[in-house]
Amino acid sequence: MTRVLAINGSASMEKGNTQKMLTAFLEGMKEAHAKVETVYAKRLKIRPCTGSFHCWYTKVGECIHSDDMDSLLPKLREADVLILATPVFLPLPSGIQNFLNRLMPIIEPVLEFREGRTHAKFHDNVKISKIVLISVGGWWEIGNFDKVVRIAEDVAKGVDVEFSGAILRPHASLMNENKEKGEAVLRATKSAGFQLVREGKISSDTLETISQPLISEIEFRERYNKMYQTAKESSS
Ligand SMILES: Cc1cc2nc3c(=O)[nH]c(=O)nc-3n(C[C@H](O)[C@H](O)[C@H](O)COP(=O)(O)O)c2cc1C
């Protein structure tokens, strides 16, 4: 059975668009008989990484801090798939950034230089073999996710684990308004979760359906500029 651990980095936690996309993806994974668990980064009481490399070069695998990460590290070791679910937040909300830095104790610093970059790996007792990104953004364009995709890909490459794809939903808040397209997006997201567990990968057609435009760029811009204008008038 595939075990899945999802970290939701959204400040809105259960109420946000990140959760909406994550829920659909996890439903698909469950339908394919995966065991899933979600952890909310904002709820974790974890201190920032000190950067002292204590867990690498003083006490191998042991963090200098004792906090909520103590109970999360065993779950991370047991998971086959790690989902990073986050909004684009210039580039990441602080909770998930903090979480990523605190992964150091499960990384073994046996460094290799390949394909122009330094690779480490997870310790042998860590089962994670795939990392997936689910990200939502407020802006219209898909290119706006580049920085977040790059971070997730880099996390995967840095520990020599497969990056199994990026589920990207631009202008995510409009999913509620355009019911038909919004539902098509969620169906495709569910199918992506199913595909990942059953087939080990997500088809490019499914990813395209998930990221499809819900309105035109001009409509989007006009709508948001109008909203700001109204707010400005009522605040003056
Ligand atoms: C501080 C901050 C920075 C943001 N930066 C971006 C951005 O660079 N690109 C983007 O598309 N959306 C950006 N957004 C919009 C969020 O990604 C969007 O509102 C998203 O739906 C929030 O996720 P949630 O619904 O799970 O809370 C930003 C929002 C905030 C508050």
The ligand as a Tripos MOL2 file, in Angstrom:
@<TRIPOS>MOLECULE
LIG
   31    33     1     0     0
SMALL
NO_CHARGES

@<TRIPOS>ATOM
      1 C1          2.0040   37.5490    0.5440 C.3       1 LIG1
      2 C2          1.3170   36.9990   -0.6810 C.ar      1 LIG1
      3 C3          2.0650   36.8100   -1.8270 C.ar      1 LIG1
      4 C4          1.4560   36.2830   -2.9700 C.ar      1 LIG1
      5 N1          2.2060   36.1200   -4.1030 N.ar      1 LIG1
      6 C5          1.6270   35.6180   -5.2040 C.ar      1 LIG1
      7 C6          2.3880   35.4530   -6.3920 C.ar      1 LIG1
      8 O1          3.5630   35.7840   -6.4800 O.2       1 LIG1
      9 N2          1.7590   34.9010   -7.4540 N.ar      1 LIG1
     10 C7          0.4500   34.4930   -7.4260 C.ar      1 LIG1
     11 O2         -0.0750   33.9560   -8.4180 O.2       1 LIG1
     12 N3         -0.3050   34.6510   -6.3180 N.ar      1 LIG1
     13 C8          0.2480   35.2030   -5.2100 C.ar      1 LIG1
     14 N4         -0.4980   35.3610   -4.0840 N.ar      1 LIG1
     15 C9         -1.9170   34.9110   -4.0950 C.3       1 LIG1
     16 C10        -2.1040   33.5110   -3.4660 C.3       1 LIG1
     17 O3         -1.2830   32.5420   -4.0710 O.3       1 LIG1
     18 C11        -3.5750   33.0850   -3.6370 C.3       1 LIG1
     19 O4         -4.3870   34.0110   -2.9650 O.3       1 LIG1
     20 C12        -3.8510   31.6710   -3.1400 C.3       1 LIG1
     21 O5         -5.1600   31.2950   -3.5130 O.3       1 LIG1
     22 C13        -3.7050   31.5290   -1.6240 C.3       1 LIG1
     23 O6         -3.8530   30.1830   -1.2710 O.3       1 LIG1
     24 P1         -5.0460   29.6860   -0.3160 P.3       1 LIG1
     25 O7         -6.3140   29.9260   -1.0900 O.co2     1 LIG1
     26 O8         -4.7670   28.2640   -0.0350 O.co2     1 LIG1
     27 O9         -4.9680   30.5670    0.9060 O.co2     1 LIG1
     28 C14         0.0760   35.9310   -2.9550 C.ar      1 LIG1
     29 C15        -0.6700   36.1480   -1.7930 C.ar      1 LIG1
     30 C16        -0.0710   36.7010   -0.6710 C.ar      1 LIG1
     31 C17        -0.9200   36.9530    0.5460 C.3       1 LIG1
@<TRIPOS>BOND
     1     1     2 1
     2     2     3 ar
     3     2    30 ar
     4     3     4 ar
     5     4     5 ar
     6     4    28 ar
     7     5     6 ar
     8     6     7 ar
     9     6    13 1
    10     7     8 2
    11     7     9 ar
    12     9    10 ar
    13    10    11 2
    14    10    12 ar
    15    12    13 ar
    16    13    14 ar
    17    14    15 1
    18    14    28 ar
    19    15    16 1
    20    16    17 1
    21    16    18 1
    22    18    19 1
    23    18    20 1
    24    20    21 1
    25    20    22 1
    26    22    23 1
    27    23    24 1
    28    24    25 2
    29    24    26 1
    30    24    27 1
    31    28    29 ar
    32    29    30 ar
    33    30    31 1
@<TRIPOS>SUBSTRUCTURE
     1 LIG1         1 GROUP 0 **** ****
